[in-house]
């Protein structure tokens, strides 16, 4: 117990970094996903092609390779970014590609007649998205969005490999000092589980609430 | 007849099709359709499936683009601008504004499932007609009462029967006070016992002087409510005339063959 207490400040720091990275990646990914899916669905040909290439490339590369490519690649281009920013960019790019496909699928699963009816009462494109497409897509997208969020929280541990002190790295450092691998990796596992279980439960609750619409 | 001719054509004809042509992939769906619909007229379009009836309606409020000919609604060219013989698609806002003046009722109702019946009718009034919420609610409620659903305003589409859903859809379209209403097989997806409640609402609208283009397989409705019947086949109008003439004295072989399928229940 005293050993855990001694490690607590570092664990909390790591937890905070993991939470920050996850939130930033999800935010970036969701914004990219909205623009990406709208481009895939309604964009002009050139835009659609560009986004399609982005999506397919980012989804086919291992997360770790993406992180290394950006962490070591940007400095080669003369851009110095902190490791944590490189990690967020890399995972955010992947997340955005993944969300683009999720959102596109969600919108495409809405029957065409909905768009016809919305057009026929004179709604503009923006109004159709806001009043008809987005509210209906939300419920269809949410389960996959939560799954992605869970994946992102887990993948965020990869940034420890470019020496960001996230939860995983914090635990590794403590284990290095105390040699208590079993105890501290168990703590790490429990903390990751706690975050993701909370996410899933919240997601399921929201889903039930939206299910009425 | 002489007085009708004296009225300027733009005012007399609310919908005008000039040589309307539409091609899908390699198939010609519409091959030069000419049609004029006068204000207050109930025009019924009949014909076998694949004859282009639905596509014709969808072109009138530009749910489909068209390659040949012109469509005018109340004197305005639908969907395109013409300059120096070249046509360009009009802006999203301009197309939306024109569509607001053309009501449409679909075979599959297409109510917005995440909104109550009242909200379905109110959406266009608030977002497009820019009525205040109170005025929109008042108008929407009165239309829902008119179609016999005053007690279902808070119901979601999934809680309504097909006939009730279609009546909400009619209220949603008519509440916009369109210049013309398009009905695309409005009763084809309904159980037989629900057909009449929807046809009743449509007949009520027709009596109120609404200009209507009705694609239907309900020959009794065509005969009793229609002012004029148009028979389409393979993308062209084959024959048209007053209902009695079309049903009792069909001239073309194709119309005779088509009506033969309905013998006994029309």
HADDOCK unambig.tbl for C-alpha pairs under 7 A between the chains (distance, minus, plus):
assign (segid A and resid 113 and name CA) (segid B and resid 110 and name CA) 5.48 0.50 0.50
assign (segid A and resid 114 and name CA) (segid B and resid 110 and name CA) 5.62 0.50 0.50
assign (segid A and resid 114 and name CA) (segid B and resid 112 and name CA) 6.72 0.50 0.50
assign (segid A and resid 116 and name CA) (segid B and resid 63 and name CA) 6.76 0.50 0.50
assign (segid A and resid 117 and name CA) (segid B and resid 110 and name CA) 6.05 0.50 0.50
assign (segid A and resid 119 and name CA) (segid B and resid 96 and name CA) 6.85 0.50 0.50
assign (segid A and resid 120 and name CA) (segid B and resid 61 and name CA) 6.98 0.50 0.50
assign (segid A and resid 120 and name CA) (segid B and resid 99 and name CA) 5.56 0.50 0.50
assign (segid A and resid 120 and name CA) (segid B and resid 100 and name CA) 6.53 0.50 0.50
assign (segid A and resid 120 and name CA) (segid B and resid 103 and name CA) 6.37 0.50 0.50
assign (segid A and resid 120 and name CA) (segid B and resid 104 and name CA) 6.12 0.50 0.50
assign (segid A and resid 121 and name CA) (segid B and resid 99 and name CA) 6.40 0.50 0.50
assign (segid A and resid 121 and name CA) (segid B and resid 100 and name CA) 4.99 0.50 0.50
assign (segid A and resid 121 and name CA) (segid B and resid 103 and name CA) 6.68 0.50 0.50
assign (segid A and resid 121 and name CA) (segid B and resid 124 and name CA) 5.82 0.50 0.50
assign (segid A and resid 121 and name CA) (segid B and resid 173 and name CA) 6.59 0.50 0.50
assign (segid A and resid 122 and name CA) (segid B and resid 96 and name CA) 4.43 0.50 0.50
assign (segid A and resid 122 and name CA) (segid B and resid 97 and name CA) 5.80 0.50 0.50
assign (segid A and resid 122 and name CA) (segid B and resid 99 and name CA) 4.91 0.50 0.50
assign (segid A and resid 122 and name CA) (segid B and resid 100 and name CA) 4.03 0.50 0.50
assign (segid A and resid 122 and name CA) (segid B and resid 128 and name CA) 6.36 0.50 0.50
assign (segid A and resid 123 and name CA) (segid B and resid 96 and name CA) 5.86 0.50 0.50
assign (segid A and resid 123 and name CA) (segid B and resid 128 and name CA) 6.31 0.50 0.50
assign (segid A and resid 124 and name CA) (segid B and resid 92 and name CA) 6.38 0.50 0.50
assign (segid A and resid 124 and name CA) (segid B and resid 93 and name CA) 5.99 0.50 0.50
assign (segid A and resid 124 and name CA) (segid B and resid 96 and name CA) 5.51 0.50 0.50
assign (segid A and resid 125 and name CA) (segid B and resid 92 and name CA) 6.91 0.50 0.50
assign (segid A and resid 136 and name CA) (segid B and resid 114 and name CA) 6.84 0.50 0.50
assign (segid A and resid 213 and name CA) (segid B and resid 113 and name CA) 6.66 0.50 0.50
assign (segid A and resid 213 and name CA) (segid B and resid 114 and name CA) 4.16 0.50 0.50
